[in-house]
Amino acid sequence: MKKVISIALTLILLAVMVPNTVMAAEGEQTYLLVFGGPVIPRNAAARVSSAGGEILNEFPQIGVLVASGGTDFPGKAQKIPGVIYVGSDQMLSLDLPAVQIAHEDIQVEGIEDNDLYLAYQWDIRRVGGDADTWAIEQGEGAVVAVLDTGVYDLHPDIAPNYAYGKDFVDITVELPPGWIMWDQGGPQDYEGHGTHVAGSIAGAITSGRIIGVAPEASIANYKVMVAVLIPDDGAFIATGVGFQSWIIDGILTAADDGVDVINMSIGGWRFMNEPDGAAAYVAYLRATEYARRQGVLVVSSSGNAGLDLTRVRPAFHVPSGTPAAMSINATGLDDSLAFYSNYGAAETRVVAPGGDVSTLPSPFSMCLSAYSPLNAWAPGAGYVFSIGTSMAAPKVAGVAALIYAHNPGISPAQVETLLIQTAEDLGTPGFNAEFGHGMVNAYEALTR
């Protein structure tokens, strides 16, 4: 998370816990009701009402309802025929950068020479984001959904490829005591994270100062997180939070809208041996599987806890820990596994640069991208250096966009196979827990 500051160049170490539930009304909470199959019974509304609840949203594609109710509602709802899990609508946070620095030159207008790409974007070049690849394909026609804090559509690096924005958040939601809602609603980005992700995916060559992996792909903005300020030792920490119902709604809507790739640089821990965690995990599992069936490749950051994900059961990192999502680990400038990156043989598919601070002094080993100047921690900053698995996932999403654009009609399974087969082997030969099948390579994926 980021300390709220007024200067443009500051190193931020990020660590804060956030509550897991949201109050729907006085004395009430919101809950996920998961049915035994992807069907919601016709009498569900009456059954929920009899249990003392009220339906707030429903996801018929995956057999999940969102309902409000009192503390006794879960026990009653569990008795509704067909319901297998009832859990609170828990909060999910950004997989926020482990370190973040605002670029000292925050100008975002009037410069069209891609100077920051040339000077700093080693990470884009490392996955094949360069002239050789772009002579073959730049991503025109492919649509990448960014499920995040929103996207700053007026940024010169983003505007040429910005397709549309949809808002799934509620800025009137009751926050914990002392928290401040920085977000002003709508699809705009008041945190910065989503804009950073979008710039790495599809920053345009013809405008602005950076370049994304797929510089002509379209960015579809699905805002599922709000910008908030959290009190911390006399100051505030700026971050983004969202609730599972918002995120699941975003996944399903993006899939129904016909996007090609979904990028989620977000994540949190859910425990399958608890009702809340089980309900959440199954809902994410079904949502990502539904997107896959709709022809969408789902890409998600593996998380920044530095853990072997196969050794923390019954905990799962979601949404990256669902089988239909590609879980992406992060590497540093020297291709080593980044110190913060989660990993694990059961979940890792491929890796991409997320940056590090252990190989060279910052910011040269970090990942530079666009940023929303509406953010709270460095107001006006248009470019930011970050490290994290949040920065790795969009590189894979960008390569996938190039593949979709170059191969009309290709399936998500075929895209994933290409990403895996053309990845550059890292670490011990062959598949391994740290790097999966290796570093994604755009040029190789397009010329295979």
C-alpha positions as CSV (number, residue, x, y, z in Angstrom):
1,M,0.0,0.0,0.0
2,K,1.1,3.6,-0.5
3,K,1.6,6.4,2.0
4,V,-0.2,9.5,1.1
5,I,2.4,12.1,0.2
6,S,2.8,15.4,-1.6
7,I,6.2,14.8,-3.3
8,A,6.8,12.8,-6.5
9,L,9.7,10.6,-5.6
10,T,9.3,8.4,-2.5
11,L,10.0,4.8,-1.7
12,I,7.0,3.0,-0.2
13,L,7.1,-0.4,1.6
14,L,3.7,-1.9,1.5
15,A,2.0,-4.1,4.2
16,V,-1.4,-3.7,5.7
17,M,-4.3,-6.0,6.6
18,V,-7.9,-5.2,5.6
19,P,-11.2,-6.5,7.1
20,N,-13.0,-9.2,5.2
21,T,-16.6,-8.3,5.3
22,V,-18.8,-5.4,4.3
23,M,-22.0,-4.2,6.0
24,A,-25.0,-4.2,3.7
25,A,-27.2,-2.2,6.1
26,E,-27.5,-1.6,9.8
27,G,-26.8,-5.0,11.5
28,E,-26.6,-6.8,8.2
29,Q,-23.9,-8.3,6.0
30,T,-23.7,-9.5,2.4
31,Y,-23.3,-13.2,1.6
32,L,-22.6,-15.5,-1.3
33,L,-25.0,-18.4,-1.7
34,V,-23.5,-21.1,-3.8
35,F,-25.9,-23.7,-5.2
36,G,-24.9,-27.3,-6.1
37,G,-24.9,-26.6,-9.8
38,P,-24.8,-23.7,-12.2
39,V,-28.6,-23.2,-11.9
40,I,-30.5,-20.9,-9.5
41,P,-33.9,-22.4,-8.6
42,R,-37.0,-20.4,-9.6
43,N,-38.2,-20.1,-6.0
44,A,-34.8,-18.9,-4.7
45,A,-36.1,-15.3,-3.9
46,A,-38.9,-16.7,-1.8
47,R,-36.6,-19.1,0.0
48,V,-34.1,-16.3,0.7
49,S,-36.8,-14.1,2.0
50,S,-38.1,-16.8,4.3
51,A,-34.6,-17.1,5.7
52,G,-34.6,-13.4,6.5
53,G,-32.5,-12.2,3.6
54,E,-32.8,-10.2,0.4
55,I,-31.3,-10.9,-2.9
56,L,-28.9,-8.1,-4.1
57,N,-27.5,-9.7,-7.2
58,E,-27.5,-13.1,-9.0
59,F,-25.2,-14.9,-11.3
60,P,-27.2,-17.5,-13.1
61,Q,-24.2,-18.5,-15.2
62,I,-22.6,-20.1,-12.2
63,G,-25.4,-20.7,-9.7
64,V,-24.5,-18.1,-7.2
65,L,-26.6,-15.5,-5.4
66,V,-25.5,-12.4,-3.5
67,A,-27.9,-11.7,-0.6
68,S,-28.0,-9.5,2.5
69,G,-29.1,-10.7,6.0
70,G,-28.4,-10.7,9.7
71,T,-26.0,-12.8,11.6
72,D,-28.5,-15.7,11.8
73,F,-29.0,-15.7,8.0
74,P,-26.1,-18.0,7.0
75,G,-27.5,-20.8,9.2
76,K,-31.0,-20.4,7.8
77,A,-29.8,-20.0,4.2
78,Q,-27.7,-23.2,4.5
79,K,-31.0,-25.1,4.8
80,I,-32.3,-23.8,1.5
81,P,-32.6,-26.8,-0.9
82,G,-29.7,-26.9,-3.3
83,V,-27.4,-24.5,-1.4
84,I,-24.0,-26.1,-0.7
85,Y,-22.1,-23.1,0.7
86,V,-23.0,-19.8,2.4
87,G,-20.1,-17.4,3.1
88,S,-19.7,-13.7,3.8
89,D,-18.9,-11.5,0.8
90,Q,-15.3,-11.0,1.7
91,M,-13.0,-8.2,0.7
92,L,-10.2,-8.7,-1.7
93,S,-7.3,-6.3,-2.1
94,L,-4.9,-5.5,-4.9
95,D,-1.8,-7.6,-5.2
96,L,-0.1,-4.3,-4.5
97,P,3.5,-3.6,-5.4
98,A,6.1,-4.5,-2.8
99,V,7.9,-1.2,-3.6
100,Q,6.7,1.8,-5.6
101,I,8.3,5.0,-6.7
102,A,6.7,7.9,-8.6
103,H,8.7,9.0,-11.6
104,E,10.2,12.4,-10.9
105,D,9.1,13.8,-14.3
106,I,5.3,13.5,-14.0
107,Q,4.5,15.3,-17.3
108,V,1.9,13.3,-19.2
109,E,1.0,15.7,-22.0
110,G,2.8,16.9,-25.1
111,I,5.5,14.2,-25.3
112,E,5.2,11.6,-28.1
113,D,8.7,10.1,-28.4
114,N,8.4,7.0,-26.2
115,D,11.4,8.2,-24.2
116,L,10.5,6.2,-21.1
117,Y,10.2,3.0,-23.1
118,L,13.7,3.5,-24.4
119,A,15.2,4.4,-21.0
120,Y,13.4,2.1,-18.6
121,Q,11.1,-0.5,-20.0
122,W,13.5,-3.5,-19.9
123,D,10.6,-5.6,-18.8
124,I,8.5,-5.0,-21.9
125,R,11.5,-5.8,-24.1
126,R,12.3,-8.9,-22.0
127,V,9.1,-10.6,-23.1
128,G,9.6,-9.6,-26.8
129,G,7.9,-6.2,-26.8
130,D,10.1,-4.8,-29.5
131,A,10.4,-3.8,-33.1
132,D,10.9,-7.4,-34.3
133,T,7.7,-8.6,-32.7
134,W,5.7,-5.5,-33.7
135,A,6.7,-5.9,-37.3
136,I,4.6,-9.1,-37.2
137,E,1.7,-8.1,-34.9
138,Q,0.7,-5.2,-32.6
139,G,-2.5,-6.6,-31.3
140,E,-5.2,-4.7,-33.3
141,G,-8.5,-6.4,-32.8
142,A,-7.8,-8.1,-29.6
143,V,-9.6,-6.9,-26.4
144,V,-8.1,-7.2,-22.9
145,A,-10.3,-6.7,-19.9
146,V,-8.5,-5.1,-17.0
147,L,-10.3,-6.0,-13.8
148,D,-8.8,-3.5,-11.3
149,T,-9.2,0.0,-9.8
150,G,-10.3,1.4,-13.1
151,V,-8.3,2.9,-15.9
152,Y,-7.4,6.6,-16.4
153,D,-8.8,6.9,-19.9
154,L,-7.3,10.4,-20.5
155,H,-3.7,9.3,-20.2
156,P,-1.9,9.9,-23.5
157,D,-0.4,6.4,-23.4
158,I,-3.8,4.8,-22.8
159,A,-6.3,6.9,-24.7
160,P,-5.6,5.6,-28.2
161,N,-6.4,2.0,-27.2
162,Y,-9.1,2.7,-24.6
163,A,-12.3,0.9,-25.7
164,Y,-14.9,1.4,-22.9
165,G,-15.3,1.4,-19.1
166,K,-17.8,-0.4,-16.8
167,D,-18.2,0.2,-13.1
168,F,-19.1,-2.6,-10.6
169,V,-18.2,-0.8,-7.4
170,D,-20.3,0.9,-4.7
171,I,-18.6,4.0,-3.2
172,T,-21.4,4.3,-0.7
173,V,-20.5,1.1,1.0
174,E,-19.9,1.3,4.8
175,L,-16.2,1.3,5.5
176,P,-14.4,0.3,8.7
177,P,-13.9,3.2,11.2
178,G,-11.2,5.7,10.2
179,W,-11.2,4.6,6.5
180,I,-11.8,7.3,3.9
181,M,-13.4,6.7,0.5
182,W,-11.0,8.4,-1.9
183,D,-12.8,7.1,-5.0
184,Q,-15.4,9.3,-6.7
185,G,-17.1,6.5,-8.5
186,G,-17.6,5.6,-12.2
187,P,-15.1,3.7,-14.2
188,Q,-12.3,6.3,-13.6
189,D,-9.1,5.2,-11.8
190,Y,-8.5,7.1,-8.5
191,E,-5.8,4.6,-7.3
192,G,-3.4,4.2,-10.2
193,H,-2.9,0.5,-10.1
194,G,-5.3,-0.3,-13.0
195,T,-3.8,2.3,-15.2
196,H,-0.3,0.9,-14.5
197,V,-1.5,-2.6,-15.6
198,A,-3.3,-1.2,-18.7
199,G,-0.1,0.7,-19.8
200,S,2.0,-2.5,-19.6
201,I,-0.6,-4.4,-21.7
202,A,-1.4,-1.8,-24.4
203,G,0.5,1.5,-24.1
204,A,0.4,2.9,-27.6
205,I,3.5,3.5,-29.7
206,T,2.1,6.5,-31.4
207,S,1.3,8.6,-28.3
208,G,2.9,9.2,-25.0
209,R,6.1,8.0,-23.4
210,I,5.8,4.3,-22.7
211,I,4.9,1.2,-24.9
212,G,2.9,-1.8,-23.9
213,V,3.5,-5.4,-25.0
214,A,0.5,-5.2,-27.4
215,P,0.5,-1.6,-28.5
216,E,-2.6,-1.7,-30.6
217,A,-4.8,-4.0,-28.5
218,S,-7.9,-2.5,-27.0
219,I,-8.3,-2.0,-23.2
220,A,-11.7,-2.8,-21.7
221,N,-11.9,-1.2,-18.3
222,Y,-13.9,-3.3,-15.7
223,K,-13.6,-1.4,-12.4
224,V,-14.0,-3.8,-9.5
225,M,-11.9,-2.0,-6.9
226,V,-12.3,1.3,-5.1
227,A,-9.5,3.7,-3.9
228,V,-9.5,4.1,-0.1
229,L,-7.3,5.7,2.5
230,I,-6.5,3.6,5.6
231,P,-5.2,5.2,8.8
232,D,-1.7,4.1,9.7
233,D,0.4,5.5,12.5
234,G,-0.7,9.1,12.2
235,A,-0.8,9.0,8.4
236,F,-2.8,7.2,5.7
237,I,-2.1,4.4,3.4
238,A,-3.6,4.5,-0.1
239,T,-4.8,1.3,-1.6
240,G,-7.6,-0.4,-3.5
241,V,-10.2,-2.9,-2.2
242,G,-13.1,-4.7,-3.7
243,F,-15.6,-7.3,-2.7
244,Q,-15.9,-10.7,-4.2
245,S,-19.4,-10.0,-5.6
246,W,-18.0,-7.0,-7.6
247,I,-15.1,-9.1,-9.0
248,I,-17.2,-12.1,-9.9
249,D,-19.7,-9.8,-11.6
250,G,-16.8,-8.2,-13.6
251,I,-15.5,-11.6,-14.7
252,L,-18.9,-12.9,-15.9
253,T,-19.7,-9.6,-17.6
254,A,-16.4,-9.4,-19.4
255,A,-16.8,-13.0,-20.6
256,D,-20.3,-12.3,-21.8
257,D,-19.0,-9.1,-23.5
258,G,-16.7,-11.3,-25.7
259,V,-13.3,-10.0,-24.6
260,D,-10.3,-12.1,-25.4
261,V,-8.2,-11.9,-22.3
262,I,-9.0,-11.0,-18.6
263,N,-6.2,-9.7,-16.5
264,M,-6.6,-9.7,-12.7
265,S,-3.6,-8.3,-10.8
266,I,-5.6,-8.8,-7.6
267,G,-5.7,-11.5,-5.0
268,G,-6.3,-12.8,-1.5
269,W,-6.3,-15.9,0.6
270,R,-9.3,-18.1,1.1
271,F,-9.4,-21.2,3.4
272,M,-11.3,-24.1,2.0
273,N,-12.0,-25.5,5.5
274,E,-14.1,-22.5,6.4
275,P,-17.6,-21.7,5.0
276,D,-16.5,-18.2,3.9
277,G,-13.5,-19.4,2.1
278,A,-15.2,-22.4,0.5
279,A,-18.1,-20.3,-0.9
280,A,-15.6,-17.8,-2.3
281,Y,-13.3,-20.3,-3.9
282,V,-16.1,-22.2,-5.6
283,A,-17.6,-19.0,-6.9
284,Y,-14.2,-17.9,-8.4
285,L,-13.6,-21.4,-9.7
286,R,-17.0,-21.4,-11.6
287,A,-16.5,-17.8,-12.8
288,T,-13.1,-18.4,-14.3
289,E,-14.2,-21.7,-15.8
290,Y,-17.2,-19.9,-17.4
291,A,-15.0,-17.3,-18.9
292,R,-12.8,-20.0,-20.3
293,R,-15.8,-21.7,-21.9
294,Q,-16.7,-18.3,-23.4
295,G,-13.3,-18.2,-25.2
296,V,-11.5,-16.0,-22.7
297,L,-8.0,-16.5,-21.4
298,V,-7.9,-15.6,-17.7
299,V,-4.6,-14.3,-16.4
300,S,-4.0,-13.5,-12.7
301,S,-1.0,-12.6,-10.5
302,S,0.1,-15.3,-8.1
303,G,0.6,-12.9,-5.2
304,N,3.4,-11.2,-3.3
305,A,3.9,-13.3,-0.1
306,G,6.9,-15.2,-1.3
307,L,5.2,-18.5,-0.5
308,D,5.1,-22.0,-2.1
309,L,1.4,-22.1,-2.8
310,T,1.3,-25.9,-2.7
311,R,2.5,-25.9,0.9
312,V,-0.2,-23.6,2.4
313,R,-3.3,-25.8,2.0
314,P,-6.1,-25.5,2.8
315,A,-5.4,-21.9,1.9
316,F,-5.7,-20.9,-1.8
317,H,-4.7,-17.6,-3.4
318,V,-7.7,-16.5,-5.5
319,P,-8.4,-15.9,-8.3
320,S,-5.0,-17.2,-9.4
321,G,-5.4,-20.5,-7.6
322,T,-8.4,-21.6,-9.7
323,P,-7.6,-24.2,-12.4
324,A,-9.0,-22.1,-15.3
325,A,-6.8,-19.1,-14.5
326,M,-3.1,-18.8,-15.5
327,S,-1.2,-18.0,-12.4
328,I,1.8,-15.8,-13.1
329,N,4.9,-15.5,-11.0
330,A,7.3,-12.6,-11.2
331,T,11.0,-12.4,-12.1
332,G,13.6,-9.7,-11.6
333,L,16.1,-8.0,-13.9
334,D,18.5,-11.0,-13.7
335,D,15.7,-13.6,-14.5
336,S,15.7,-14.9,-10.9
337,L,12.4,-15.4,-9.1
338,A,11.6,-12.1,-7.4
339,F,11.9,-12.2,-3.6
340,Y,8.2,-11.4,-3.1
341,S,6.7,-13.7,-5.7
342,N,4.5,-16.7,-4.8
343,Y,5.2,-19.9,-6.6
344,G,4.4,-23.6,-6.6
345,A,4.3,-26.6,-8.9
346,A,0.6,-27.0,-8.7
347,E,-0.3,-23.5,-9.9
348,T,2.6,-21.9,-11.7
349,R,2.2,-21.8,-15.5
350,V,4.7,-19.2,-16.8
351,V,6.6,-16.2,-15.5
352,A,7.1,-12.6,-16.6
353,P,9.1,-9.6,-15.3
354,G,7.6,-8.0,-12.2
355,G,10.8,-6.2,-11.1
356,D,13.0,-6.4,-8.1
357,V,15.2,-4.2,-5.9
358,S,17.9,-6.7,-5.1
359,T,19.9,-6.7,-8.3
360,L,20.4,-3.0,-9.1
361,P,19.5,0.2,-7.2
362,S,16.0,1.4,-7.8
363,P,14.4,2.3,-10.2
364,F,16.4,0.6,-12.9
365,S,15.3,-2.9,-12.0
366,M,11.7,-1.9,-11.5
367,C,8.8,-1.8,-13.9
368,L,7.7,1.6,-15.3
369,S,4.2,2.2,-16.6
370,A,1.5,4.8,-16.8
371,Y,-0.4,5.9,-13.7
372,S,-3.5,7.8,-12.9
373,P,-2.7,11.4,-11.7
374,L,-5.9,11.2,-9.6
375,N,-4.1,8.9,-7.1
376,A,-3.8,10.0,-3.5
377,W,-0.2,9.1,-2.6
378,A,1.6,11.1,-5.3
379,P,-1.1,13.4,-6.8
380,G,-0.4,14.3,-10.4
381,A,2.0,11.4,-11.0
382,G,1.6,10.1,-14.5
383,Y,4.3,7.4,-14.5
384,V,5.3,5.1,-11.7
385,F,8.0,2.4,-11.1
386,S,6.6,-0.6,-9.3
387,I,7.5,-4.2,-8.5
388,G,5.1,-7.1,-7.9
389,T,3.3,-10.0,-9.5
390,S,0.7,-7.3,-10.4
391,M,3.3,-6.1,-12.9
392,A,4.1,-9.6,-14.2
393,A,0.6,-10.7,-15.1
394,P,-0.1,-7.9,-17.6
395,K,3.0,-8.9,-19.7
396,V,1.4,-12.3,-20.2
397,A,-1.9,-10.8,-20.9
398,G,-0.2,-8.6,-23.5
399,V,1.5,-11.5,-25.2
400,A,-1.8,-13.4,-25.2
401,A,-3.5,-10.4,-26.9
402,L,-0.9,-10.5,-29.7
403,I,-1.6,-14.2,-30.2
404,Y,-5.4,-13.7,-30.3
405,A,-4.9,-10.9,-32.9
406,H,-2.6,-12.9,-35.0
407,N,-4.7,-16.1,-35.0
408,P,-8.5,-15.2,-35.3
409,G,-10.7,-17.9,-33.9
410,I,-8.0,-19.4,-31.6
411,S,-9.2,-20.9,-28.3
412,P,-8.0,-20.1,-24.8
413,A,-6.5,-23.6,-24.6
414,Q,-4.5,-23.1,-27.8
415,V,-3.3,-19.7,-26.6
416,E,-2.1,-21.1,-23.3
417,T,-0.4,-24.0,-25.2
418,L,1.4,-21.5,-27.4
419,L,2.5,-19.4,-24.3
420,I,3.8,-22.6,-22.7
421,Q,5.5,-24.2,-25.7
422,T,7.3,-21.0,-26.7
423,A,8.4,-19.9,-23.2
424,E,12.1,-19.6,-22.5
425,D,13.2,-22.3,-20.0
426,L,14.5,-20.9,-16.7
427,G,15.9,-22.5,-13.5
428,T,16.2,-26.2,-13.4
429,P,15.6,-27.7,-16.9
430,G,12.0,-28.3,-17.8
431,F,9.0,-27.4,-15.7
432,N,9.7,-26.3,-12.2
433,A,7.8,-24.8,-9.2
434,E,9.5,-21.4,-9.4
435,F,9.2,-20.6,-13.2
436,G,6.7,-23.1,-14.5
437,H,7.4,-23.6,-18.2
438,G,9.5,-20.4,-18.3
439,M,9.5,-16.8,-19.5
440,V,6.8,-15.8,-22.0
441,N,8.2,-14.8,-25.4
442,A,6.0,-12.8,-27.8
443,Y,8.2,-13.2,-30.9
444,E,8.5,-17.0,-30.5
445,A,4.7,-17.3,-29.8
446,L,3.9,-15.4,-33.1
447,T,6.4,-17.3,-35.2
448,R,5.9,-20.8,-34.0
